[in-house]
């Protein structure tokens, strides 16, 4: 995970999946956490599609200023009817 401080300094924080889940759950259960998709782009070739989903994360309520933005990248495969 990478975090940017207010002065623009990039920090790197390493944790296991379990550590991340515990820390995030404690904070987000108290404060609230929302993630909203901003743009979704899909590219398809034959039976394989690659999806790029740009999102914004918010803490506090759904209309607060975004605290983070990112892109999820997913590949999906159609075999038969699925």
C-alpha positions as CSV (number, residue, x, y, z in Angstrom):
1,X,0.0,0.0,0.0
2,X,1.3,3.5,-0.8
3,X,0.3,6.6,1.0
4,X,0.9,10.2,0.1
5,X,1.5,12.6,2.9
6,X,0.2,16.2,2.8
7,X,3.6,17.5,1.6
8,X,3.6,15.1,-1.4
9,X,6.0,12.6,0.1
10,X,5.2,9.0,-1.0
11,X,5.3,6.4,1.8
12,X,5.1,2.7,1.5
13,X,3.5,0.6,4.1
14,X,3.7,-3.2,3.9
15,X,1.2,-5.5,5.7
16,X,-0.3,-8.9,5.4
17,X,-3.8,-9.3,4.1
18,X,-5.0,-10.2,7.7
19,X,-3.2,-7.1,9.1
20,X,-4.8,-4.8,6.5
21,X,-8.3,-6.3,7.1
22,X,-8.0,-5.8,10.9
23,X,-6.8,-2.3,10.7
24,X,-9.3,-1.2,8.0
25,X,-12.2,-2.9,9.8
26,X,-11.5,-1.0,13.0
27,X,-11.3,2.4,11.3
28,X,-14.1,2.0,8.7
29,X,-16.6,0.5,11.1
30,X,-16.3,3.6,13.2
31,X,-16.0,6.2,10.5
32,X,-17.8,4.6,7.5
33,X,-16.3,3.8,4.1
34,X,-17.7,4.2,0.6
35,X,-16.2,3.4,-2.8
36,X,-17.8,4.8,-5.9
37,X,-16.9,3.8,-9.5
38,X,-16.2,6.9,-11.6
39,X,-15.4,5.3,-15.0
40,X,-15.5,1.8,-16.3
41,X,-13.7,0.8,-19.6
42,X,-13.7,-2.7,-21.1
43,X,-11.6,-4.0,-23.9
44,X,-12.5,-7.3,-25.4
45,X,-10.7,-9.7,-27.7
46,X,-12.5,-12.9,-28.6
47,X,-13.6,-14.6,-25.4
48,X,-11.3,-12.5,-23.0
49,X,-12.2,-9.1,-21.7
50,X,-10.1,-6.7,-19.6
51,X,-12.0,-4.2,-17.4
52,X,-10.5,-1.1,-15.9
53,X,-12.6,0.5,-13.2
54,X,-11.6,3.9,-11.9
55,X,-12.9,4.6,-8.4
56,X,-12.9,7.1,-5.6
57,X,-13.0,6.2,-1.9
58,X,-14.7,8.3,0.8
59,X,-14.7,8.2,4.6
60,X,-17.4,9.7,6.8
61,X,-20.3,9.9,4.4
62,X,-21.1,9.4,0.7
63,X,-20.7,13.1,-0.1
64,X,-17.4,13.8,1.6
65,X,-14.3,14.6,-0.4
66,X,-12.5,11.6,-1.8
67,X,-9.6,10.4,0.3
68,X,-8.2,8.1,-2.4
69,X,-8.6,7.3,-6.1
70,X,-7.4,4.2,-7.9
71,X,-7.9,1.8,-10.7
72,X,-9.0,-1.8,-10.5
73,X,-7.9,-4.1,-13.3
74,X,-9.8,-7.3,-13.9
75,X,-9.7,-10.0,-16.6
76,X,-12.7,-12.2,-17.4
77,X,-13.0,-15.2,-19.6
78,X,-16.2,-16.4,-21.3
79,X,-16.2,-20.2,-21.9
80,X,-19.5,-21.4,-23.3
81,X,-22.4,-19.4,-21.9
82,X,-20.7,-17.8,-18.9
